Amino acid sequence: MNTQTRPLEGKTALVTGGARGLGKALCDALCGAGARVVVVDVRSDLAEQATRQLVECGHQAMHCVVDVGDDIQVADCIAAARERFGAIDILINNAGVDYTLPIGELEVAQWDHVMATNLRGPFLFTKRVVAQMRPGAGGHIVNIASTAAKRAWPNASAYHASKWALLGFSHALHAELRPQGIKVTAVIAGGMRTPFLLDRFPDIDPGVLQPPEAVAEAVLQVLTLPAGSVIGEISVLPMGETSWP
């Protein structure tokens, strides 16, 4: 394949929550575009399985088992990735959790877990990855937000708070890092046919949701724009699901 069909050849990408759902679709798309991929997930079994599948298909991939809210684990993962593949060029902050509960039933520990995963994790990974991004090498950070960053519905206060904050964090980084030549993109993803929704809402109609591969394809297009352009925010919505707008 040439650079037109493998536009990320020679790049290293790290994807949090990369073992299933959108994260796995992103890892598949990145490898297909020629990138070396670091699959980061808290589930060791799923991370090993996803990585093995990529390697068996002839791709370069490794995995790290990480609680993304733990700074030491994040640092160790990045060090291992750099030792194996060199500098990280692309960071996709995708890992996310939610508790669908009214405020009176939401435990403090659950609130903290959502914030640690959905907001602290992107901060920790971004802080450490930016420090090692090569000047002029086309570094790119992608933060996977949600339609939950644009509006609100009941029984998801922690999730909404984390995703609104992640969107603000992403836009602030977009302004801050442009002078360094580092691109930052926030992805507003609508409902997808992934375990994140299907496991928690068994009555949901999968037909109104989009496949995660569609969102991964949109992210790939963002990552392969010409060097002089950046998309600061993109919405990828299913045609049938109407959470936004």
FENDA-V864961 format. One line per field, one symbol per residue. ss: DSSP state (h for helix, s for strand, l for the rest). psi: psi as a letter, one per 30 degrees, with the letter a starting at -180 (. if undefined). A space follows every 10 residues. Layout:
ss = ???
psi = ???
This chain:
ss = llllllllll lsssssllll hhhhhhhhhh hhlllsssss sllhhhhhhh hhhhhhllll ssssslllll hhhhhhhhhh hhhhhlllls ssslllllll lllllllhhh hhhhhhhhhh hhhhhhhhhh hhllllllls ssssllhhhl llllllhhhh hhhhhhhhhh hhhhhhhhhh llsssssssl lsllhhhhll lllllhhhls lhhhhhhhhh hhhlllllll llssssllll lllll
psi = kafefifgkf lkkkjkhgfl beeeeeeeee efgflkkjjk lfjeeeeeee eeeeefgglj lllkjkjffj eeeeeeeeee eeeefakkek kjjfkkllji kleffkleee eeeeeeefee eeeeeeeeee fgkkkgghkk kkjjblffgf alllhheeee eeeeeeeeee eeeeeefefg gkkkkkjjka klilfeeeef iffkjfffll kfeeeeeeee eefgllfglk jekkkjkkff khfk.
